[in-house]
Amino acid sequence: MMFNEYRKEMLDLFSRMIEINAVNPSGGGRGEEERANFLKKEVLKWSGDLKFEEYVAVSNGIKRPNLLFELDSGKEFTIWFVAHMDTVSEGDINLWNYPPFKATIEGDKVYGRGTCDNGQGLLSSLLVLKYFIDHRSEMKSNVGVILVSDEEAGSNYGIRYVLEKRKFNLADKFIVPDFGTPDGSLVEIAEKGIFWLKTTVIGQQCHGSTPDKGKNAHRLARVLEGRMDAMLHRDFNHSDTLFNPPYSTFEPTKVESGTTSINIIPGKESFYFDMRIIPEYKTDDVFNEIKKIVEEFRKEFGVEVILEPVQKDDPSFNSKESKEFVDKFINSVNKLRGMDVKSIGIGGGTCGAFFRRMGYDTIVWGTLDEVEHMPNEYAKISNIFGDAEVFVDLIRNY
């Protein structure tokens, strides 16, 4: 096996990293600072000539570090691997058979929160860097690793922040090991736009026995929600077979009630839509049509409606020029795995979308069981090392 000499060292690094709680502050955690400091210290031990940059955002007094390591071999461009350090919370501890913040190795699996999402991709990326530090003559490109914060909550203090502060070479390529299938047969080259919208209807509160003295925000919110839902499915109904499902999705999800009492007619209610939009449309197209529906509703019912985008990112897709990069990557997977590999788009959001929207050739790929965010989350050791082997083959033969 290619990485036998690194196996013990890298699994030890992985175990120690998992034991450092890096739950995103949006989930009640303390953030990535301690984990980032640990990784920075360990990786910089590997070579005295690694280029290192750190971009630290601050959110509510919490430091959110972003780390860049680059091994420069004098080539014209760098292939960057991008992984995130933050995790979601453990959820219901009673559903775990293993301690969530301790790496437990059983056979081919390492259990613990963040092992799959995104610890597996993070370790594979660092393994590639470690390998080429020791095998520099094999490099056909420079190699870089970017470890970011805040991916689990929109990336405002992560990759968005890095791209505001740091310019990359337009010839650079990016691999994000944060999506995958159990056999690695799908390479993600596009992502739907993500638009989360909060809509608040302001009515008039009153006693449940005298509804004529108020305006029931709950009932009104349901009317508006239904109109928005019908319009979105009617006006944005085209398909794109690159994606599964092959159409835009518009799902009403969360509701915030304006009362906790049965005998109060609520004067306020908020509801949310989670919208995933195919590249044919922009999020502004969708938002503008929603505004029209809302304006008509305001006039008809004489109430105030507040629209608040929670997250709003346009679809992302590779340029035609990226086909060479994608084809070479698929060739490496085919060669090492002996299977058909195809390109797809996804409805989820990854760090890859930010690079694509800026014109960088980007793929998102990994060999992953779909256990992210679940109790007893795990990463397979064979996938960690197997994916790194694909990455090494690409860089050797680019």
VONUKE-775775 format. One record per residue (C-alpha): residue number from 1; residue in one letter; x, y, z. Coordinates in steps of 0.001 Angstrom, whole numbers, plus 524288, in hexadecimal, padded with zeros to 5 digits. Layout:
<sites>
SITE  kese  gumar     px     py     pz
SITE   NUM      A      X      Y      Z
...
</sites>
This chain:
<sites>
SITE  kese  gumar     px     py     pz
SITE     1      M  80000  80000  80000
SITE     2      M  80511  80D5F  7FC01
SITE     3      F  8039F  813BF  8095E
SITE     4      N  807EA  80908  812B8
SITE     5      E  812FE  8116F  817EF
SITE     6      Y  80951  81C28  81BB8
SITE     7      R  7FE20  813ED  820E5
SITE     8      K  80132  8142D  82F6C
SITE     9      E  8052D  82282  82FA4
SITE    10      M  7F949  8273B  82804
SITE    11      L  7EF5C  81F43  82FAD
SITE    12      D  7F552  82471  83C35
SITE    13      L  7F3EB  8324D  836E9
SITE    14      F  7E5D0  82F5B  83327
SITE    15      S  7E27D  829E6  8408D
SITE    16      R  7E863  83563  847C0
SITE    17      M  7E148  83EF7  83EDE
SITE    18      I  7D3F4  8388C  840D3
SITE    19      E  7D5B6  839AA  84F88
SITE    20      I  7D677  84880  84E37
SITE    21      N  7C86D  84D5B  84E3A
SITE    22      A  7C662  8566B  84295
SITE    23      V  7B794  857C5  84278
SITE    24      N  7B36C  863C0  83ACE
SITE    25      P  7AEDA  86ECE  843D4
SITE    26      S  7A1DF  86EC9  83C8B
SITE    27      G  79FB2  86177  842CF
SITE    28      G  7A3BB  865F3  8504C
SITE    29      G  7B212  86260  84EEC
SITE    30      R  7BEAC  86985  8518E
SITE    31      G  7C35E  8699F  84387
SITE    32      E  7CF97  86548  83C87
SITE    33      E  7DAA3  86CD4  84327
SITE    34      E  7E021  861DB  84B82
SITE    35      R  7DF6F  85801  84070
SITE    36      A  7E5B0  86195  836F2
SITE    37      N  7F0EB  8646A  84047
SITE    38      F  7F349  855DB  841C7
SITE    39      L  7F372  85353  83329
SITE    40      K  7FC15  85F04  83060
SITE    41      K  80610  85A97  83A4A
SITE    42      E  8064F  84C86  83562
SITE    43      V  8069A  84F3E  826BF
SITE    44      L  81143  85989  8278D
SITE    45      K  81A08  84F3F  82DCF
SITE    46      W  81A28  847C9  820F9
SITE    47      S  8229A  85140  81949
SITE    48      G  829AB  85DFC  81B7B
SITE    49      D  8267C  86319  80DE0
SITE    50      L  817BB  861AF  80E01
SITE    51      K  8115C  86E8A  80AAB
SITE    52      F  8077E  871D5  81534
SITE    53      E  7FCD8  87C2B  815FF
SITE    54      E  7F26C  87E3B  82038
SITE    55      Y  7E61A  8865B  81EF5
SITE    56      V  7DEB3  88814  82BA3
SITE    57      A  7D0D7  88D39  82BB5
SITE    58      V  7CA07  890B7  83877
SITE    59      S  7BBD1  88DA2  83B6E
SITE    60      N  7B5E0  8925F  84842
SITE    61      G  7C357  89285  84E6B
SITE    62      I  7C69B  884B7  849A1
SITE    63      K  7D283  8832D  840DE
SITE    64      R  7CFBC  87B9D  83456
SITE    65      P  7DCE7  877C1  82E4E
SITE    66      N  7DF21  873BD  82036
SITE    67      L  7EC0E  86D11  81CEC
SITE    68      L  7F329  86C2C  80FD7
SITE    69      F  7FEC9  86335  80DA6
SITE    70      E  805AD  862F4  80078
SITE    71      L  810DB  85A88  7FB77
SITE    72      D  816D2  8625A  7F063
SITE    73      S  81E4C  85A53  7E672
SITE    74      G  81FDD  8657C  7DCD9
SITE    75      K  814A3  86116  7D438
SITE    76      E  80B69  86A95  7CD77
SITE    77      F  7FF6C  8674E  7D57D
SITE    78      T  7FB09  8610E  7E231
SITE    79      I  7F130  85648  7E478
SITE    80      W  7EA85  859F4  7F136
SITE    81      F  7E317  850E5  7FA42
SITE    82      V  7D8AC  857B1  80255
SITE    83      A  7D2F5  851C5  80ECA
SITE    84      H  7CBDF  85760  81A77
SITE    85      M  7CF6D  8560A  828C5
SITE    86      D  7C24F  85902  82F27
SITE    87      T  7B7E7  84EEE  83252
SITE    88      V  7A9AC  84EAB  8360F
SITE    89      S  7A623  84B5A  8440D
SITE    90      E  7A4AF  83D70  848D2
SITE    91      G  795DD  83E63  849CA
SITE    92      D  78F2B  834B3  852DA
SITE    93      I  79A4E  82E50  85A65
SITE    94      N  79188  822C2  85DA9
SITE    95      L  791C5  81EA1  84F61
SITE    96      W  7A094  81CEB  84F63
SITE    97      N  7A702  80FBD  851DD
SITE    98      Y  7B44F  81669  851FF
SITE    99      P  7B916  822EE  85886
SITE   100      P  7B6E2  82D66  84E1F
SITE   101      F  7C31F  83520  8516F
SITE   102      K  7CC6D  829C9  8526C
SITE   103      A  7D17E  8223D  846AD
SITE   104      T  7CDB7  813F1  84817
SITE   105      I  7D3F3  80AB4  83E44
SITE   106      E  7CCEE  7FE03  83B79
SITE   107      G  7D1B9  7F674  82FBD
SITE   108      D  7D1A7  7FF60  823D6
SITE   109      K  7C994  80A07  82A65
SITE   110      V  7CCDE  815BE  832C8
SITE   111      Y  7C0FF  81A5B  83A74
SITE   112      G  7BF0C  82825  83F8D
SITE   113      R  7B87D  83500  83C48
SITE   114      G  7BEAA  83AF7  83039
SITE   115      T  7C5E4  82EB4  82BF0
SITE   116      C  7BE46  82E38  81F35
SITE   117      D  7BA92  83C84  81E30
SITE   118      N  7C4D3  84139  81B6E
SITE   119      G  7CFB4  83A51  822C9
SITE   120      Q  7D158  82FC1  81890
SITE   121      G  7D393  83993  80D9E
SITE   122      L  7DC33  841D5  8165B
SITE   123      L  7E50B  8365B  8198F
SITE   124      S  7E5A7  831BA  80B69
SITE   125      S  7E9BB  83F7C  8077B
SITE   126      L  7F462  8403D  811B8
SITE   127      L  7F901  832B0  80DF1
SITE   128      V  7FB0E  8376A  7FFF2
SITE   129      L  802E8  842F3  804F3
SITE   130      K  80AFA  83A17  80DBE
SITE   131      Y  80DA5  830A7  80288
SITE   132      F  812A5  83B14  7F938
SITE   133      I  81B33  8415E  80388
SITE   134      D  82282  83469  8031C
SITE   135      H  820FD  831FF  7F45B
SITE   136      R  822AB  83F52  7EE29
SITE   137      S  82833  83A67  7E14E
SITE   138      E  81AEC  83442  7DE46
SITE   139      M  81379  8411D  7DEA7
SITE   140      K  80DD1  84649  7D1E6
SITE   141      S  807AF  851CC  7D912
SITE   142      N  80942  858EE  7E5E0
SITE   143      V  800F1  85343  7F0DB
SITE   144      G  7F911  85AF1  7FAAA
SITE   145      V  7EFA8  85822  805BF
SITE   146      I  7E599  861DC  80ABD
SITE   147      L  7DF2D  85EE1  817D7
SITE   148      V  7D396  867AC  81A52
SITE   149      S  7CA02  86B28  82507
SITE   150      D  7BB48  86D1D  82503
SITE   151      E  7B74C  86421  819CD
SITE   152      E  7AC11  85ED5  821D5
SITE   153      A  7A5BA  86C43  82328
SITE   154      G  7A763  87300  81601
SITE   155      S  7B633  87553  81573
SITE   156      N  7B58D  883D7  81888
SITE   157      Y  7C15B  8823E  8217F
SITE   158      G  7C76B  8779F  81926
SITE   159      I  7C97E  876B0  80A93
SITE   160      R  7C1D3  8832B  807CE
SITE   161      Y  7CB17  88A6C  810D7
SITE   162      V  7D72D  8843B  80ABA
SITE   163      L  7D2EC  887DE  7FCF2
SITE   164      E  7D0C1  895E4  80133
SITE   165      K  7DEA8  896AF  80670
SITE   166      R  7E67C  88DEF  7FD4E
SITE   167      K  7E7DC  88D51  7EE83
SITE   168      F  7EAF7  88079  7E7DD
SITE   169      N  7F102  87DE3  7DA95
SITE   170      L  7E620  87C26  7D086
SITE   171      A  7ED72  8702A  7CBB6
SITE   172      D  7EC52  869BF  7D930
SITE   173      K  7E363  85DF1  7DAC1
SITE   174      F  7DB26  85A79  7E6A0
SITE   175      I  7D6D4  84D62  7EC1D
SITE   176      V  7CCFD  84D32  7F738
SITE   177      P  7CBE6  83F9B  7FD87
SITE   178      D  7BECD  8429B  803F2
SITE   179      F  7B524  83ACA  7FBCE
SITE   180      G  7B558  82CD1  7F76C
SITE   181      T  7AF33  81F90  7F5A8
SITE   182      P  7B309  81283  7FBBD
SITE   183      D  7BA40  80E88  7EF4B
SITE   184      G  7BF3E  81BD4  7EAD3
SITE   185      S  7B863  81AEB  7DDB2
SITE   186      L  7B2F3  828D2  7DD87
SITE   187      V  7BABD  83549  7DB83
SITE   188      E  7B36C  841B3  7DF0A
SITE   189      I  7B579  84CF3  7D575
SITE   190      A  7A9C7  855C9  7D842
SITE   191      E  7A11E  859E3  7E386
SITE   192      K  79382  85F5A  7E421
SITE   193      G  791D7  86CE2  7E997
SITE   194      I  78DD9  86D66  7F7D1
SITE   195      F  783C8  87751  7FC32
SITE   196      W  77E86  876D6  80A18
SITE   197      L  773FA  88107  80C27
SITE   198      K  76D1F  8855F  81890
SITE   199      T  75FC1  88BA2  81695
SITE   200      T  758F5  8927E  821D5
SITE   201      V  74AA0  89656  82160
SITE   202      I  74698  8A128  82ACE
SITE   203      G  73822  8A06B  82E50
SITE   204      Q  7315C  8A4F6  83AB1
SITE   205      Q  730C9  89D30  8474D
SITE   206      C  7240A  89BAE  84EA5
SITE   207      H  71C4B  8925E  85751
SITE   208      G  71867  88572  85152
SITE   209      S  70A0D  8883A  85409
SITE   210      T  709E5  89521  84C82
SITE   211      P  710E8  89280  83FA6
SITE   212      D  70A0A  89DEC  83924
SITE   213      K  7128B  8A729  84143
SITE   214      G  71F4C  8A1F0  83BAB
SITE   215      K  725FB  89C8C  82FB6
SITE   216      N  72A0B  88E59  8311F
SITE   217      A  7383E  88DED  82CDD
SITE   218      H  7383D  87F1A  82D1E
SITE   219      R  72D1B  87DDB  82353
SITE   220      L  73279  888D0  81AED
SITE   221      A  7400E  882AD  81AEC
SITE   222      R  73A62  875E5  81603
SITE   223      V  7337E  87CF7  80ADF
SITE   224      L  73FFC  8840C  806E7
SITE   225      E  7482D  877B8  8084C
SITE   226      G  73ED1  87079  7FF46
SITE   227      R  73F2C  87B2D  7F508
SITE   228      M  74DF3  87BBD  7F539
SITE   229      D  74EE6  86CFC  7F460
SITE   230      A  745B8  86C34  7E8B4
SITE   231      M  74C87  87737  7E162
SITE   232      L  75A2A  871B7  7E373
SITE   233      H  75682  86449  7DE42
SITE   234      R  74F22  86A3E  7D2CE
SITE   235      D  758F9  87486  7CE68
SITE   236      F  765D7  86D7D  7D106
SITE   237      N  762A6  85FE4  7CC25
SITE   238      H  76D61  85CB9  7C251
SITE   239      S  77609  850BB  7C3E1
SITE   240      D  78498  84DF7  7C323
SITE   241      T  78824  83F8E  7C285
SITE   242      L  795A7  84228  7C839
SITE   243      F  78EBE  842C8  7D565
SITE   244      N  786E6  8394A  7DD93
SITE   245      P  77C22  83D5C  7DF38
SITE   246      P  77D4A  843F5  7D1EF
SITE   247      Y  77579  85014  7D586
SITE   248      S  7758B  85B5A  7DF23
SITE   249      T  76FC3  8584F  7EC6E
SITE   250      F  767C9  861CF  7F497
SITE   251      E  764B6  85C66  801FF
SITE   252      P  75DB5  86370  80D2C
SITE   253      T  76495  85EBB  8196C
SITE   254      K  7658C  8661A  82640
SITE   255      V  75AA4  86E07  82CC9
SITE   256      E  75C25  877D0  837EB
SITE   257      S  74F22  87A22  83E89
SITE   258      G  74B4C  88723  84474
SITE   259      T  7449D  880D6  8501C
SITE   260      T  745DA  8757C  85974
SITE   261      S  737E2  8764B  85E3B
SITE   262      I  72BED  86FCC  8583E
SITE   263      N  722FB  87B3E  85B6E
SITE   264      I  72B32  885E6  85511
SITE   265      I  729B7  88947  846C4
SITE   266      P  737B5  88BC0  84283
SITE   267      G  73B82  898FB  83D53
SITE   268      K  74823  8941E  83768
SITE   269      E  74D27  887C0  830FE
SITE   270      S  75948  88439  82941
SITE   271      F  75B67  87915  81FC6
SITE   272      Y  76728  874A8  817FA
SITE   273      F  769AF  86F0B  80A7E
SITE   274      D  77578  866B5  80708
SITE   275      M  77773  86873  7F867
SITE   276      R  78169  86142  7EFF0
SITE   277      I  781FD  8675A  7E271
SITE   278      I  78757  86183  7D5C3
SITE   279      P  7915E  86997  7CE19
SITE   280      E  78744  86E1E  7C423
SITE   281      Y  78273  877D1  7CE44
SITE   282      K  788C4  8819F  7D751
SITE   283      T  78488  8838B  7E551
SITE   284      D  7810B  891AD  7E214
SITE   285      D  77774  88CC6  7D7B8
SITE   286      V  7709F  884DD  7E22E
SITE   287      F  77100  88FC8  7EC46
SITE   288      N  76B3F  899C6  7E2E9
SITE   289      E  75F75  89129  7E027
SITE   290      I  75D70  88EC7  7EEA8
SITE   291      K  75D7F  89D7E  7F0EC
SITE   292      K  75292  89F0B  7E6E9
SITE   293      I  74A23  894E5  7EDC2
SITE   294      V  74CBC  89B58  7FAE3
SITE   295      E  74957  8A8EE  7F5F5
SITE   296      E  73C45  8A410  7F0BB
SITE   297      F  739BF  89D50  7FDC3
SITE   298      R  73CBC  8A99D  8058E
SITE   299      K  732FA  8B18E  7FDAF
SITE   300      E  7285E  8A72E  7FE6C
SITE   301      F  72907  8A4D7  80D22
SITE   302      G  72E81  8B1B2  81223
SITE   303      V  73994  8AB7D  819EE
SITE   304      E  74833  8AD2F  81A89
SITE   305      V  7511B  8A25D  8155A
SITE   306      I  75FC4  8A20F  817EF
SITE   307      L  768C6  89A28  80F04
SITE   308      E  7761F  89667  81492
SITE   309      P  77F95  88E12  80CA5
SITE   310      V  786E5  8850F  81604
SITE   311      Q  78FFE  87F83  80BA2
SITE   312      K  7902C  88303  7FD47
SITE   313      D  79A59  87D4F  7F421
SITE   314      D  798EB  87BB3  7E582
SITE   315      P  79AD3  86E95  7DEBE
SITE   316      S  7A8D0  86B19  7DB4F
SITE   317      F  7AE39  86345  7CFF3
SITE   318      N  7BB42  86115  7C95D
SITE   319      S  7BECB  86800  7BCCD
SITE   320      K  7C06A  86075  7B01F
SITE   321      E  7CF15  8623C  7B1B5
SITE   322      S  7CEE1  85A01  7BE2D
SITE   323      K  7CBB2  84DA4  7B687
SITE   324      E  7DA21  84A09  7B55A
SITE   325      F  7DBD4  84A8B  7C41B
SITE   326      V  7CF84  84294  7C671
SITE   327      D  7D348  83885  7BC1D
SITE   328      K  7E0E6  836B7  7C1D4
SITE   329      F  7DB3E  834CB  7CF4E
SITE   330      I  7D177  82ADC  7CA62
SITE   331      N  7DC91  823C4  7C367
SITE   332      S  7E3B4  8224E  7D05B
SITE   333      V  7D795  81CC3  7D6E2
SITE   334      N  7D527  8138A  7CB71
SITE   335      K  7E334  80EE3  7CB77
SITE   336      L  7E3AE  80BF4  7DA02
SITE   337      R  7D5A8  8076A  7DC0A
SITE   338      G  7D294  8010B  7CEEE
SITE   339      M  7C4B7  8065D  7CE07
SITE   340      D  7BC76  80FFD  7C689
SITE   341      V  7BC3B  81D8A  7CC84
SITE   342      K  7B2DA  82859  7C8D3
SITE   343      S  7B158  836C9  7CB9B
SITE   344      I  7A575  83BE9  7D2E0
SITE   345      G  79FDA  847DC  7D989
SITE   346      I  79ABD  84814  7E77B
SITE   347      G  790E2  84FC1  7EF52
SITE   348      G  79962  85106  7FB5D
SITE   349      G  7A364  85B9A  7FD74
SITE   350      T  7B233  859E7  7FE89
SITE   351      C  7BE0B  862BF  7FE80
SITE   352      G  7BF86  85F56  7F01E
SITE   353      A  7B474  8687E  7EC57
SITE   354      F  7BC1A  87476  7F0C6
SITE   355      F  7C79C  8712B  7E7F5
SITE   356      R  7BF13  86E16  7DC29
SITE   357      R  7B7EA  87AFC  7DD41
SITE   358      M  7C537  881AA  7DC39
SITE   359      G  7C8F3  87A0D  7D006
SITE   360      Y  7D1E4  86FA1  7D5D1
SITE   361      D  7D1AE  86193  7D0F4
SITE   362      T  7CC24  859DC  7DC56
SITE   363      I  7C7A4  84C0B  7DF2A
SITE   364      V  7C19C  84658  7EB6C
SITE   365      W  7C41B  837E3  7EDA4
SITE   366      G  7C63F  82D6A  7F7C2
SITE   367      T  7C339  81F5A  7FB3D
SITE   368      L  7B99F  820F9  8065C
SITE   369      D  7AEF1  819B5  80D3E
SITE   370      E  7A3D1  8233E  80F9F
SITE   371      V  7A4FE  82440  81E61
SITE   372      E  7A7F2  832B4  81FF9
SITE   373      H  7A071  83989  82AF3
SITE   374      M  79B7D  82C49  82FC7
SITE   375      P  79DD6  825C9  83CE8
SITE   376      N  7A942  81C2E  83C42
SITE   377      E  7AF12  8238A  830C5
SITE   378      Y  7BB18  81CC5  82B56
SITE   379      A  7C594  81D4D  820EC
SITE   380      K  7CB45  81145  81A85
SITE   381      I  7D9FB  8106D  81B76
SITE   382      S  7DA7C  809F3  80E20
SITE   383      N  7D370  815A7  80846
SITE   384      I  7DCA2  81F70  80E9E
SITE   385      F  7E87D  8190F  8088F
SITE   386      G  7E1BF  814C0  7FC0C
SITE   387      D  7DD2E  8227E  7F8C4
SITE   388      A  7EAAE  827EF  7FB86
SITE   389      E  7F027  81E15  7F1D6
SITE   390      V  7E730  82390  7E746
SITE   391      F  7EB8C  8316D  7EA79
SITE   392      V  7F9E1  82D97  7E9D5
SITE   393      D  7F7E3  826E3  7DCB5
SITE   394      L  7F19B  8333B  7D731
SITE   395      I  7FCEC  83BD9  7DB79
SITE   396      R  80708  8322A  7D68D
SITE   397      N  800DD  831BF  7C90B
SITE   398      Y  7FAE5  83F27  7C708
</sites>
